[in-house]
Amino acid sequence: MPLITALDPAPGRLGGFLLEADGRERFRISGDLCQRRNLQIGARLTAVELDALAREAGDAEAMDLAIHYLSYRPRTCMEVRRYLARHGLTIHADSAIERCVELGYLDDAAYARAFVRERIRLRPRGRPRLISELAARGVERHIAEHAVNVALAEEEVTEAELLRDAALRRVRALRDLDPPAARRRLASFLDRRGFRSGAIRDLVRELLPDDPDAGSP
């Protein structure tokens, strides 16, 4: 039967102990779990008990890290999964994410709606770009599309109005350029924001028309 050979204080914010079995296997265990199981150096556990303890300790550590990660700002399920993977807790990610969803700490749909509202208000984007940015954060496409529709309705704004807003903000910085250069810069900027090419072309022509006096004697 495996023998607990060390219970050293664990470094980092989570604290707890590093449990060592037979001088080889080491994993973090919380102080609470250590106390509840009455774990001490020299105690013996069956292999099954040791495996179960490691799983329970890993699930608890993943949950603690997930809550800490979520305390800074809202995240998606995929972002939490990636964060836990960076801490070597991939096999414990599912249980932590499931629990966070149950508690309301994780909600991809709510995250998506808030994300789109912020973009609409501060950094206007086209619908395709909004959906792709949400997809990069792990939001499923149907959830992203619904979030864009809901946010546009809540903000009482259309994609065309967002395009005009973004263009008007940018065009002020291009006033010293000649019209062809300004049009190229503006079109490129709006394209990076994810607006549709046809709508961009028409609006750029409207806001930056050719100088009718250009070339006149």
C-alpha positions in Angstrom: 0.0 0.0 0.0 1.3 3.5 -0.9 2.8 5.4 2.1 2.5 9.1 2.6 6.1 10.2 2.7 5.8 14.0 2.7 3.2 16.8 3.2 5.1 20.0 2.4 3.5 23.5 2.3 2.6 24.2 -1.3 3.8 27.4 -2.9 1.5 30.0 -4.5 -1.8 31.7 -3.8 -3.8 28.4 -3.3 -1.6 27.2 -0.5 -2.4 23.7 0.9 0.2 20.9 0.8 2.2 18.9 -1.7 1.4 15.3 -0.8 4.1 12.8 -1.7 3.5 9.0 -1.8 6.3 6.5 -1.7 8.8 9.3 -2.4 7.6 9.7 -6.0 4.0 10.8 -6.7 3.3 14.4 -5.7 0.1 16.5 -6.1 -1.4 19.5 -4.4 -4.0 19.0 -1.8 -6.0 21.7 0.1 -5.6 22.1 3.8 -9.3 21.5 4.2 -9.2 18.1 2.4 -6.0 17.2 4.3 -7.8 17.8 7.6 -11.0 16.1 6.6 -9.1 13.0 5.5 -6.9 13.2 8.6 -3.8 12.7 6.3 -0.5 12.4 8.0 3.1 11.4 7.1 3.4 7.7 7.6 -0.3 7.0 6.8 -1.0 4.3 4.3 -3.6 4.4 1.5 -4.7 1.8 -0.9 -3.9 2.5 -4.6 -7.6 3.1 -5.1 -7.8 5.5 -2.2 -4.7 7.4 -3.5 -6.2 7.7 -7.0 -9.5 8.9 -5.7 -7.7 11.5 -3.4 -5.7 12.8 -6.4 -8.8 13.2 -8.5 -10.7 15.0 -5.7 -7.7 17.2 -5.0 -7.3 18.0 -8.7 -11.0 18.9 -9.0 -10.8 21.2 -6.0 -7.6 22.9 -7.3 -9.2 23.4 -10.8 -12.3 24.9 -9.2 -10.3 27.3 -7.1 -8.2 28.4 -10.1 -11.3 28.8 -12.3 -13.0 31.1 -9.7 -9.8 33.1 -9.3 -9.6 33.5 -13.1 -13.2 34.5 -13.3 -12.9 37.1 -10.5 -11.1 39.6 -12.9 -13.7 39.7 -15.6 -16.2 37.4 -17.4 -14.8 34.6 -19.5 -16.0 31.9 -21.8 -16.0 28.2 -21.1 -13.1 27.7 -23.6 -11.1 30.5 -22.0 -11.4 28.8 -18.6 -10.5 25.4 -20.2 -7.3 26.9 -21.8 -6.4 28.6 -18.5 -6.7 25.3 -16.6 -4.7 23.5 -19.3 -1.8 25.9 -18.8 -1.8 24.9 -15.1 -1.7 21.2 -16.0 -5.3 20.6 -14.9 -6.8 19.5 -18.3 -8.3 16.3 -16.9 -10.1 18.3 -14.2 -11.4 21.1 -16.4 -14.7 19.5 -17.2 -15.8 19.2 -13.6 -14.8 22.8 -12.8 -16.5 24.2 -15.8 -19.7 22.3 -15.2 -19.8 23.5 -11.6 -19.1 27.1 -12.6 -21.9 26.9 -15.1 -24.3 25.5 -12.5 -23.4 28.3 -10.1 -23.9 31.0 -12.8 -20.2 32.0 -12.9 -19.9 30.9 -16.5 -22.5 31.7 -19.2 -21.3 31.9 -22.8 -24.6 33.4 -24.0 -24.5 36.3 -21.4 -20.8 36.8 -22.1 -21.5 37.1 -25.9 -24.2 39.7 -25.4 -22.1 41.8 -23.1 -19.1 41.5 -25.5 -21.2 42.7 -28.5 -22.8 45.6 -26.5 -19.3 46.8 -25.5 -18.0 46.6 -29.1 -21.1 48.5 -30.4 -20.7 51.3 -27.9 -16.9 51.7 -28.0 -15.4 50.0 -31.0 -18.0 49.4 -33.8 -17.5 46.2 -35.8 -19.3 44.5 -38.6 -21.5 41.5 -38.0 -19.0 39.0 -39.5 -16.1 40.4 -37.4 -18.2 40.3 -34.2 -19.1 36.6 -34.8 -15.5 35.7 -35.6 -14.2 37.4 -32.5 -16.7 35.5 -30.3 -15.8 32.2 -32.1 -12.1 32.8 -31.3 -13.1 33.0 -27.6 -15.0 29.7 -27.9 -18.5 30.9 -28.3 -20.6 28.6 -30.6 -21.7 30.2 -33.8 -25.4 30.0 -33.2 -24.9 31.6 -29.8 -22.7 34.4 -31.3 -25.2 35.1 -34.1 -28.1 35.3 -31.6 -26.0 37.6 -29.3 -25.3 40.0 -32.2 -29.0 40.1 -33.1 -30.1 40.8 -29.5 -27.4 43.4 -28.9 -28.2 45.3 -32.0 -31.9 45.3 -31.1 -31.2 46.4 -27.5 -28.9 49.2 -28.6 -31.4 50.2 -31.4 -28.7 50.4 -34.0 -28.2 48.7 -37.4 -25.0 47.4 -39.0 -25.1 50.3 -41.5 -25.2 52.8 -38.6 -22.2 51.1 -37.0 -20.3 51.3 -40.2 -21.1 55.1 -40.5 -20.1 55.7 -36.9 -16.8 53.9 -37.3 -16.1 55.7 -40.6 -16.9 59.1 -39.2 -14.6 58.6 -36.3 -11.8 57.5 -38.6 -12.2 60.0 -41.4 -11.3 62.9 -39.1 -7.8 61.6 -38.8 -7.5 61.4 -42.6 -8.4 65.0 -43.5 -4.8 66.0 -44.4 -4.4 63.2 -47.0 -5.3 63.6 -50.6 -8.7 61.9 -51.5 -7.3 58.7 -53.1 -5.0 58.0 -50.2 -7.6 58.8 -47.6 -10.1 56.5 -49.4 -7.6 53.7 -49.3 -6.9 54.2 -45.7 -10.5 54.4 -44.7 -11.5 51.4 -46.7 -8.7 49.3 -45.3 -9.6 50.4 -41.7 -13.3 49.5 -42.2 -12.4 46.2 -43.8 -10.3 45.3 -40.7 -13.3 46.1 -38.6 -15.2 43.4 -40.5 -17.7 45.4 -42.4 -19.0 44.2 -45.8 -17.0 45.4 -48.8 -20.0 46.7 -50.8 -21.2 48.9 -48.0 -17.7 50.1 -47.3 -17.2 51.1 -51.0 -20.4 53.1 -51.1 -19.8 54.9 -47.8 -16.2 55.8 -48.6 -17.3 57.3 -51.9 -19.9 59.3 -50.1 -17.6 60.6 -47.3 -14.5 61.2 -49.4 -15.7 62.1 -52.9 -13.3 63.2 -55.6 -12.4 66.8 -55.6 -14.5 68.3 -58.5 -11.9 71.1 -58.8 -9.0 68.7 -59.0 -7.1 69.3 -62.3 -8.8 72.6 -63.1 -6.6 75.4 -64.4 
